[in-house]
Amino acid sequence: MHGNLHCVKFLLRQPGVDIHARDRWRASPLSEAAQFGHDQVVQCLLRHGAGWCEDGAGDLLCSAVVKNDVEELQRLVSLGVDVDAPNSDGSTALQRCSHCRQSRSSAVPH
């Protein structure tokens, strides 16, 4: 899935565009693109100055842990997400692993 990459590129060329804009749920373009698997849009936004700091990265990682989705964890890490990024409650993905029913070894690749 690519998202709407052509529109993203066009909008990023517009003067004054806010790459860090948030919606009412505090989601940014970067966190939305990552959440919906639009990796090319994520890469484009990162190249234009978006950053993972305080951008929902911890929530995305923790969500993958809760779902026991190692492939999603690997995808997010490959996109540059800091594995120690806290979620909105202050927990990291590794901390969430200890709360889940699955063992840490089954939720996090070696």
Sequence and secondary structure as in RCSB ss.txt:
>XXXX:A:sequence
MHGNLHCVKFLLRQPGVDIHARDRWRASPLSEAAQFGHDQVVQCLLRHGAGWCEDGAGDLLCSAVVKNDVEELQR
LVSLGVDVDAPNSDGSTALQRCSHCRQSRSSAVPH
>XXXX:A:secstr
   SHHHHHHHHTSTT  TT   TT   HHHHHHHTT HHHHHHHHHTT   TTTTHHHHHHHHHHTT HHHHHH
HHHTT  TT   TTS  HHHHHHHSSS HHHHS  
